[in-house]
């Protein structure tokens, strides 16, 4: 199945999986498991903003990971600071890349916003292959993060 078709099938299934749930750890754990199981990426997980200076490791699937990421550092910290998705074809070429695993070769990081547009965390996905991620991944993973916002981070 082609990548875009796989995402088109995945999104409604994910929406059903998390519908009506409100526990942050449970929802993010199942999302990381669902993405890893569906797409077979090397590492899928979340870093959550806990202070103005650091994001801390949240639910994930894959090998052990860095415990915290400084604001503005590495791909995750840059995505947080710039409030934009980063698609990195070769992590070795990203200035200040934080190597939590030497097996990671390419990466996509998507910010997660609260409904009042504060970054509350990021979705981080790594691949052992170069240039795994593209605009298709960006578009659909941004939709995944929008579902997360609607489910967990809507401010009344």
N, C-alpha and C positions, 0 to 999 in steps of 0.2 A: 504494500500500500504506500502511495506517495505521502510525503511529509504533511502537506496541507490537508489532504483527506483524513489523515490520522488525527490531526488537531481538530478538524471539524467534527469528527466522531467523539473525540475526547472531551471537548468543552461541555456539551450537554450532560455527559456522564459525570463530570466533575461537579457541575452545578447541583445535580441530584445528590451526589455524595455528601456535599457540605450544607445542603439546604436545611435550615432550621437549627443548625449547630452554632454554638456561641463560645465554646471553650477554645482559646487561642492555641494551646499546645496540641489538642486533639485535631483540630482542623488543619493546622500546618503540618502535623505529622502525616496525616492521611493524604494531603496534597503532595508532599514530597514523595511518599511511597507510590502514589498513583502515577506521577510523572516518570519516576525511575522505572516502574514496571512497564509502562506504556512505551516509552521511548528508549530505554536502556542506556541512559546517560551514566557516566562514571560517578558523578556526585551531584546530588540535588538537595538543596536545603535553604534555610533561612538564617539571616542575621537580623537581630531585632535591636532597635535603638533603645538604649537604657540610660543614656546620658547625652549631653551635648558633645562629648568627646569620643564615645565608643558605641559600637554595636556589639552585641554578644551573640554567640552561637545559639541558634534555636533548633527546632526539630529538623532532622536531615536523614538522608539515606546515602550510605557510602562509607568510605574510609574515614578515619579520625580527621578532625579539622581544627583550625585555629579557634581559640576560645573567644578572642575579641579582635575587632578591626577598628583602627582609629579613623576618625572623621577625615575624609579627603585622601586617605592612603589606599593604595591598591585599587583593584577594579571595584570592589564592593564599596569602599570608602569614597571613591570618586563618584560612583553612581549616587550615593547618598548626598554628597555635597552638591553635585550638579543637578540632581533631581531628574536624571535622564537614564535611559537604558544604554548600557554599554555592550556592544558585540565585539569581542576580541578574538580575531582569527588565530593569533599566536601570542600567548601570554608572555613569552620571553621578550616580546617587543613592546609590551606595555610598561611605561615608565613607573617604577615603584611597585611593580607587581609583588604581591605577598604570596609566596609559594607554600601553601599549606600542604600540598602534595606535589612531589616532583613528577608524578604521572600526568598531571593536568597539562594539556597543551593548548586548548581553546576554551573560551568562557563566555557566558552571557549573564549579565546582572540586570535585574529589573527592579526599580524602586516600587515600594508599596506605600501608598498614601492613605492617610485618614481622610474622611470626607471633607475636612477643613484644609486639605492640601499639605499637611505636614508629612514628611517621610517618617514612617514608623518602623520600617525595615526594608530588606531587599530579598528577592528570590535570586539565588546564586546557583548556576548550573555549569558544571565542568565536563569536558570531554577529554579523552586520551588521544583524540585525533585532532590535527590542525584543521582550522576553518570549518568546524562542524556547524556553527550557527550562522543564520542569515536573517534577512528581513521577514521571512515567513515565521521563524521562531520568535523574532521580536514582536510582531503583530499579535500572535496568539498568546504568548506568555504575558504580554501587557494586558490582554483580556483576562487571563488567569488572575493576575494581580488586581484587576478591577473587581473580580468576583470576591477576592479576599477582602478588599475594602468594604464592599457591600455587606459581606457576611460578618466581619469582625470589627471594623473600624469606622462605622458610621456614627458621627457625633450627633446627638439629639438636639 
